[in-house]
Amino acid sequence: MTGTVERDLETLGAELRLPHKVRTRVERFSACLWETASLQRHEIREVWERSSSHGEGPIMVTSCQRLEVYSTDDCDCGAPLQKEGMHALRHLAEVAAGLHSVVLGEAQILGQVRTAIQEAPAEVRPLAEVALAAARELRRETEFHSHSGHLLDRALSRAELPAQGRLLVIGAGAVGRLIAQRGREMGFDEVIIASRREPDAAWFHDGGFQFKSVWDMHTLEPVDVAVGCLGSEADELRPGEDLPGIRHLAVDLGTPRNFRDNGSLRIITIAEMIGPGNDRPHSDARRAALRERLHNILDRRLTMMSHDSGSPVGNMRNAVEQVRQRELPRIQEKHPDITPEALDAITRALINRIFHTPSQKLKQIDDPELARSLAELFSEDGSSRTRRPLSSAENDE
């Protein structure tokens, strides 16, 4: 490795009193981290090429700010920062909780991390699920008043511009929707959404928004502010050709960048909003306090995992969780109107509610053989041992 490496292998076991088997897995857990906010397409391609040296096995978390690879294998990928052991596991929990997002506590990253974990192999998934469960617990007990739409506030503040005139939002995905709604709340006279297709959703129809095809938006009358919210596969937009006239500001929330910088337009990027000059003492203090609380939650859940590992209760909950995970895609296909995040939360809450009392009673049975037999009722192969004996993330009461 040529970058910075954070390790804490010597103190881990003593601090948490983890069994050797669990401690060994945590010690092998590592994270290779790249900051990708507002990079150009060729720079993103270089990062992807470096990260591909991990193969197809690791957990790969991608967003407009980062590309992160979590695994239990040694590597020499050249990442600028690598974390190992508890540092890596805590970092994953922090990312999932939104503590590293430009908008503190933004919700989209939790779903991105969850999707990445669901697609990961069994060797690395149990520990990652504990980190994800800790992030969910922190989010349940914490009120986050900001979301990705507040990036508009930050950009206007940095540019010293009022929220007035015509706002063009390019992209109608989750971030585009939040930006458009925030623009309406802030007082823009007109909010125009440009995308490939007109959104067929209540938020659009009820919000009083205008629509323009992204292919024809260059024909619009000049706008005061334009915000790019397009995905990573979108082509770069050229001022004067693909875009209408922009009087004051373009806000580029894309990675790779949505707008080509030809020097004629004031552009604020994600990288600029998280870089030097954005010091916010109160926000930084809150992030630090939340980080400490999250670490305590994660430590407790790791201890729970070590106690439940291989127990009848742990095996029963693991077997039930495997069924839930297999059924989620089928349910999503039948109910496309429900977001994956909401569907995950609903089914998880239902499972936890149904199995909370049986789990507590099973723990009280002073007959290991009987407890194992009851747990076997929920195992499809008739065995009380499941393929993932180390995860307590499902016990997310």
C-alpha positions in Angstrom: 0.0 0.0 0.0 1.2 3.5 -0.8 -1.5 5.3 1.1 -2.3 5.8 4.8 -3.2 2.7 6.8 -5.2 2.9 10.1 -4.8 -0.2 12.4 -5.8 -1.1 15.9 -5.4 -4.8 16.1 -3.6 -5.0 19.4 -6.4 -3.3 21.5 -9.5 -4.7 19.9 -9.9 -8.0 21.8 -9.1 -6.4 25.2 -11.6 -3.5 24.7 -14.6 -5.6 23.6 -13.7 -9.0 25.1 -14.6 -10.7 21.8 -14.2 -14.5 21.4 -11.2 -15.4 19.3 -13.3 -16.4 16.2 -15.1 -13.0 16.1 -12.0 -11.1 16.9 -10.1 -12.8 14.0 -12.9 -11.8 11.5 -12.8 -8.2 12.7 -9.0 -8.0 12.4 -9.2 -9.2 8.8 -11.9 -6.7 7.9 -10.4 -3.9 5.8 -11.5 -0.9 3.8 -9.8 0.7 0.8 -11.1 4.3 0.3 -11.2 6.8 -2.5 -12.7 10.2 -2.5 -14.4 10.7 -5.9 -16.5 13.8 -5.5 -16.8 15.8 -8.7 -14.0 13.9 -10.5 -13.9 13.8 -14.3 -14.9 10.7 -16.1 -11.3 9.6 -16.9 -10.4 10.1 -13.2 -13.3 7.9 -12.1 -12.2 5.3 -14.6 -8.8 5.2 -13.1 -10.2 4.7 -9.6 -12.5 1.9 -10.8 -9.5 0.2 -12.5 -7.5 0.3 -9.2 -10.5 -1.0 -7.2 -11.1 -3.9 -9.6 -7.9 -5.5 -8.3 -10.1 -6.8 -5.4 -12.1 -9.0 -7.8 -15.8 -9.6 -7.4 -15.9 -10.7 -3.8 -15.8 -7.5 -1.7 -18.5 -5.0 -0.7 -18.2 -2.0 -3.0 -20.0 1.2 -1.8 -20.3 3.9 -4.5 -21.9 7.4 -4.2 -21.3 10.9 -5.6 -18.6 11.3 -2.9 -16.8 8.0 -2.6 -15.8 4.6 -3.8 -15.0 2.2 -1.0 -14.1 -1.5 -1.0 -14.6 -3.6 2.1 -13.1 -7.1 2.2 -11.2 -9.7 4.3 -8.5 -10.2 1.7 -5.1 -8.6 1.4 -4.6 -6.2 -1.5 -2.2 -3.8 -3.1 -4.7 -1.6 -4.9 -2.9 1.7 -4.1 -5.9 3.3 -2.4 -5.0 6.6 -0.8 -6.4 5.5 2.5 -6.9 2.1 4.0 -8.5 1.2 7.3 -8.2 -2.1 9.0 -9.9 -4.0 11.8 -12.2 -1.9 14.0 -11.3 1.3 12.2 -12.7 -0.2 9.0 -15.9 -1.5 10.6 -16.6 1.7 12.3 -16.0 3.7 9.1 -18.6 1.5 7.3 -21.1 2.2 10.0 -20.4 6.0 9.9 -20.8 6.0 6.1 -24.1 4.1 6.3 -25.4 6.5 9.0 -24.6 9.5 6.8 -21.9 10.9 9.1 -19.5 11.4 6.2 -22.1 12.8 3.8 -21.9 16.5 2.8 -25.4 16.8 4.2 -25.3 15.3 7.7 -27.5 12.2 8.0 -28.8 12.2 4.4 -30.8 9.0 3.9 -29.8 7.9 0.4 -26.5 6.5 1.5 -28.1 4.0 3.9 -29.9 2.3 1.0 -26.7 2.4 -1.1 -24.7 0.6 1.6 -27.5 -1.9 2.2 -27.7 -2.8 -1.5 -23.9 -3.3 -1.6 -24.0 -5.6 1.5 -26.9 -7.7 0.1 -24.8 -8.5 -3.0 -21.7 -9.4 -1.0 -20.5 -13.0 -0.4 -21.1 -14.7 3.0 -17.6 -14.4 4.2 -17.7 -10.6 4.5 -21.5 -9.9 4.9 -22.1 -10.8 8.6 -19.7 -8.1 10.0 -21.0 -5.5 7.5 -24.6 -6.3 8.5 -23.7 -5.5 12.2 -22.3 -2.1 11.0 -25.4 -1.5 9.0 -27.7 -2.4 12.0 -25.7 0.0 14.2 -26.2 2.8 11.6 -30.0 2.1 11.5 -30.2 2.2 15.3 -28.4 5.6 15.4 -30.7 7.0 12.7 -33.8 5.8 14.6 -32.8 7.6 17.8 -31.5 10.8 16.0 -33.4 13.6 14.4 -31.8 14.6 11.1 -33.4 17.7 9.8 -31.4 18.0 6.5 -31.6 16.0 3.3 -29.9 16.1 -0.1 -32.2 19.0 -1.1 -30.3 21.2 1.3 -27.3 21.1 -1.0 -29.2 23.9 -2.8 -29.1 26.0 0.3 -25.3 25.4 0.7 -24.6 26.2 -2.9 -26.6 29.5 -2.9 -25.0 30.5 0.4 -21.5 29.9 -1.0 -22.4 31.9 -4.1 -24.1 34.6 -2.0 -27.2 34.4 -4.2 -30.9 34.7 -3.1 -33.4 32.0 -3.9 -35.4 33.8 -6.6 -36.2 33.7 -10.3 -36.2 30.5 -12.4 -34.6 27.2 -11.1 -33.8 24.4 -13.5 -33.3 20.9 -12.0 -31.8 18.4 -14.4 -32.7 14.9 -13.4 -35.8 13.5 -11.7 -34.4 10.9 -9.5 -34.4 11.0 -5.7 -31.9 13.9 -5.4 -33.6 15.8 -8.2 -36.9 15.5 -6.5 -35.5 16.8 -3.2 -33.7 19.7 -4.9 -36.9 20.7 -6.8 -39.0 20.5 -3.6 -36.4 22.5 -1.7 -36.3 25.1 -4.4 -40.0 25.5 -4.1 -39.8 25.9 -0.4 -37.0 28.4 -0.6 -39.1 30.7 -2.8 -38.0 30.3 -6.5 -40.7 31.8 -8.7 -40.5 28.8 -11.2 -39.1 25.4 -10.8 -38.5 23.4 -14.0 -37.6 19.8 -14.1 -35.7 18.4 -17.1 -35.4 14.7 -17.6 -35.9 12.0 -20.2 -39.5 11.4 -19.2 -42.0 13.5 -17.4 -42.3 12.2 -13.8 -45.6 10.3 -13.2 -45.7 10.8 -9.4 -47.7 12.7 -6.9 -44.7 14.8 -5.8 -44.4 16.2 -9.4 -48.1 16.7 -10.1 -48.9 18.2 -6.8 -45.8 20.4 -6.5 -46.6 22.8 -9.3 -43.5 22.0 -11.3 -42.9 22.5 -15.0 -41.4 19.9 -17.2 -39.0 20.0 -20.2 -37.4 17.1 -22.0 -33.7 17.0 -21.3 -33.2 16.8 -25.1 -35.0 20.1 -25.6 -34.0 22.1 -22.5 -31.6 24.2 -24.5 -34.7 25.9 -26.0 -35.8 27.2 -22.6 -35.7 30.9 -21.7 -32.7 31.7 -19.5 -32.8 30.4 -16.0 -31.2 32.0 -12.9 -29.9 28.7 -11.4 -29.4 25.3 -12.8 -28.7 22.1 -10.8 -27.4 18.9 -12.3 -28.6 15.8 -10.6 -27.8 13.2 -13.3 -26.4 9.7 -12.7 -22.9 8.4 -13.5 -23.8 7.2 -17.0 -25.1 10.6 -18.2 -23.1 12.6 -20.8 -21.5 15.9 -19.8 -23.7 18.9 -20.6 -22.2 21.7 -22.6 -23.1 25.3 -21.9 -24.5 27.1 -24.9 -25.4 23.8 -26.6 -27.2 21.4 -24.3 -28.2 23.9 -21.7 -30.3 27.1 -21.8 -28.8 30.4 -20.8 -27.8 30.4 -17.1 -27.7 33.9 -15.6 -26.0 33.3 -12.2 -25.0 29.8 -11.1 -24.8 26.1 -12.1 -24.7 23.6 -9.2 -23.0 20.3 -10.3 -24.1 17.4 -8.0 -22.8 14.8 -10.4 -19.9 12.4 -10.2 -18.6 12.4 -12.9 -19.4 16.0 -13.4 -22.7 16.9 -15.2 -21.5 20.3 -16.6 -18.5 21.0 -18.8 -16.5 23.9 -17.5 -15.7 26.2 -20.4 -14.9 29.2 -18.2 -18.0 31.1 -19.0 -20.2 29.9 -16.2 -20.0 30.0 -12.4 -20.1 26.3 -11.3 -20.2 25.0 -7.8 -19.5 21.3 -7.4 -20.0 18.7 -4.6 -16.2 18.8 -4.0 -16.3 22.6 -3.6 -19.0 22.3 -1.0 -17.1 19.8 1.1 -13.6 21.3 0.6 -11.7 24.1 2.4 -13.8 27.1 3.3 -16.8 25.0 4.5 -15.9 24.8 8.2 -19.0 24.6 10.3 -18.1 24.3 14.0 -21.5 23.3 15.2 -22.0 20.7 12.5 -18.5 19.3 13.1 -19.2 19.0 16.9 -22.4 17.2 16.2 -20.8 14.8 13.8 -18.2 14.0 16.4 -20.8 13.4 19.1 -22.8 11.2 16.8 -19.7 9.3 15.8 -18.9 8.5 19.4 -22.5 7.3 20.0 -22.4 5.2 16.9 -19.1 3.5 18.0 -20.8 2.6 21.3 -23.7 1.1 19.5 -21.5 -0.9 17.2 -19.4 -2.2 20.1 -22.5 -3.4 21.9 -23.8 -5.1 18.8 -20.5 -6.8 18.3 -20.7 -8.1 21.8 -24.2 -9.3 21.2 -23.0 -11.0 18.0 -20.3 -12.9 19.9 -22.9 -14.1 22.5 -25.4 -15.2 19.8 -22.9 -16.8 17.5 -23.9 -20.5 17.1 -26.7 -20.2 19.7 -30.2 -21.6 19.0 -31.6 -18.0 18.9 -28.9 -16.8 16.6 -29.3 -19.7 14.3 -33.1 -19.3 14.2 -32.9 -15.6 13.4 -30.2 -16.2 10.7 -32.4 -18.8 9.1 -35.4 -16.4 9.1 -33.3 -13.6 7.8 -32.1 -15.7 4.8 -35.7 -16.3 3.9 -36.5 -12.6 4.1 -33.6 -11.7 1.9 -34.6 -14.2 -0.7 -38.2 -12.9 -0.8 -37.4 -9.2 -1.0 -36.7 -9.2 -4.8 -39.9 -11.1 -5.4 -42.0 -8.7 -3.3 -40.3 -5.7 -4.9 -41.2 -7.0 -8.3 -44.9 -7.3 -7.3 -45.0 -3.9 -5.6 -42.7 -1.6 -7.6 -44.5 1.5 -6.1 -42.8 0.7 -2.7 -39.2 1.8 -2.6 -36.6 -0.8 -1.7 -35.7 1.2 1.5 -39.3 1.2 2.7 -39.8 -2.5 1.8 -36.7 -3.5 3.7 -37.8 -1.5 6.7 -41.4 -2.9 6.7 -40.4 -6.6 6.3 -37.5 -6.2 8.9 -39.9 -4.6 11.4 -42.5 -7.3 10.9 -40.0 -10.1 11.4 -38.6 -8.5 14.5 -42.1 -8.0 15.9 -43.1 -11.6 15.3 -39.9 -13.2 16.6 -39.1 -10.9 19.5 -41.1 -12.8 22.1 -40.2 -16.3 20.8 -36.5 -15.2 20.8 -36.7 -14.1 24.4 -38.5 -17.3 25.6 -36.0 -19.4 23.6 -33.1 -17.8 25.5 -34.7 -18.7 28.8 -35.0 -22.5 28.0 -32.6 -24.3 30.3 -32.4 -27.3 28.0 -29.9 -26.8 25.1 -31.2 -29.9 23.2 -34.8 -28.7 23.3 -33.7 -25.1 22.3 -31.8 -26.5 19.3 -34.8 -28.6 18.3 -37.1 -25.6 18.3 -34.6 -23.6 16.3 -34.4 -26.3 13.7 -38.0 -25.7 12.9 -37.0 -22.6 11.1 -34.0 -24.1 9.2 -34.8 -25.3 5.7 -32.3 -28.1 5.8 -33.4 -29.3 9.2 -30.1 -28.3 10.8 -29.7 -25.7 13.6 -26.5 -24.5 11.9 -26.9 -21.9 9.2 -24.3 -20.6 6.8 -24.0 -17.3 8.5 -23.5 -18.0 12.2 -21.9 -14.7 13.1 -24.5 -12.1 12.4 -26.7 -10.5 15.0 -27.7 -7.6 12.7 -31.1 -9.2 12.2 -31.9 -8.8 15.9 -32.6 -5.2 15.2 -35.4 -4.5 17.8 
